[in-house]
């Protein structure tokens, strides 16, 4: 029972982030452009799809493995393509990007753990 509630809450986290990406596409596109991401508008659109689909699978309980894969792809790509703390000069930005990089990997590892412990 507790595991289902936690999966629903985690799914809501991703679903709401996907909705945020959708409503703030212009801001995220600009952020992606500043990070030299290839095809920023397409990548932001793909991030919306991965986040919403992945979150929905965790909430519904259907196709959870596929949803976890989608979320892991998003987190890995976002980590290496957007949060390149090693390529930033400003100290405050380095700290912020490093925090996002490590956070994404912590969530990714959590998702892998969930996938390996599903009933």
C-alpha positions in Angstrom: 0.0 0.0 0.0 2.7 2.5 1.0 4.8 1.6 -2.1 1.8 2.4 -4.4 1.2 5.7 -2.6 4.9 6.6 -3.0 4.9 5.6 -6.7 1.8 7.8 -7.3 3.6 10.8 -5.5 6.7 10.2 -7.6 4.6 10.0 -10.7 2.9 13.3 -9.8 6.3 14.9 -9.4 7.2 13.9 -13.0 3.8 14.7 -14.4 3.8 18.2 -12.9 7.3 18.8 -14.2 6.1 17.8 -17.6 3.2 20.2 -17.4 5.6 22.9 -16.3 7.9 22.2 -19.3 4.8 22.5 -21.5 3.7 25.8 -20.1 7.2 27.3 -19.9 8.5 25.9 -23.2 9.8 29.4 -24.3 11.8 29.8 -21.1 13.2 26.2 -21.3 13.9 26.6 -25.0 16.0 29.7 -24.2 17.8 27.8 -21.4 18.5 24.9 -23.8 19.8 27.3 -26.4 22.2 28.9 -23.9 23.5 25.4 -23.1 24.1 24.8 -26.9 21.6 22.0 -27.0 20.8 20.7 -30.5 17.3 21.5 -31.7 16.2 23.1 -28.3 12.5 23.4 -29.2 12.3 19.7 -30.2 14.2 18.6 -27.1 11.9 20.6 -24.8 8.9 19.0 -26.6 10.5 15.5 -26.2 11.1 16.3 -22.5 7.4 17.1 -22.1 6.4 13.8 -23.6 8.9 11.7 -21.6 8.0 13.4 -18.3 4.3 13.2 -18.8 4.3 9.6 -20.1 6.7 8.4 -17.4 4.8 10.1 -14.7 1.5 8.8 -16.0 2.9 5.2 -15.9 3.9 5.5 -12.3 0.6 7.0 -11.3 -1.5 4.4 -13.2 0.6 1.4 -12.5 0.6 0.3 -16.2 3.7 0.0 -18.3 5.9 1.1 -15.3 9.1 -0.3 -16.8 8.6 1.5 -20.0 7.8 4.7 -18.1 10.9 4.3 -15.9 13.0 3.9 -19.1 11.6 7.1 -20.5 12.3 9.0 -17.3 15.8 7.6 -17.1 16.5 8.7 -20.7 15.3 12.1 -19.9 17.3 12.4 -16.7 20.5 11.1 -18.3 20.2 13.4 -21.4 19.3 16.4 -19.2 22.2 15.8 -16.9 24.9 15.6 -19.6 23.5 18.0 -22.1 22.1 20.8 -19.9 23.8 20.6 -16.5 27.4 20.6 -17.7 28.9 22.1 -14.6 32.4 21.2 -15.7 32.0 23.6 -18.7 30.8 26.7 -16.7 33.1 29.4 -15.4 31.0 31.3 -12.9 31.3 29.7 -9.4 27.6 30.1 -8.5 26.5 28.6 -11.8 28.9 25.7 -11.3 27.4 24.9 -7.9 23.8 25.2 -9.2 24.5 23.0 -12.3 26.4 20.4 -10.2 23.5 20.2 -7.8 21.1 19.6 -10.7 23.4 17.0 -12.2 23.7 15.1 -9.0 20.0 15.4 -8.2 19.1 13.9 -11.6 21.4 11.0 -11.1 20.0 10.3 -7.6 16.5 10.2 -9.0 17.7 8.0 -11.9 19.2 5.6 -9.4 16.0 5.6 -7.4 14.0 4.7 -10.6 16.4 1.9 -11.4 16.0 0.6 -7.8 12.2 0.8 -8.2 12.3 -1.1 -11.5 14.4 -3.9 -9.9 12.0 -4.3 -7.0 8.7 -4.3 -8.7 6.4 -7.2 -7.8 
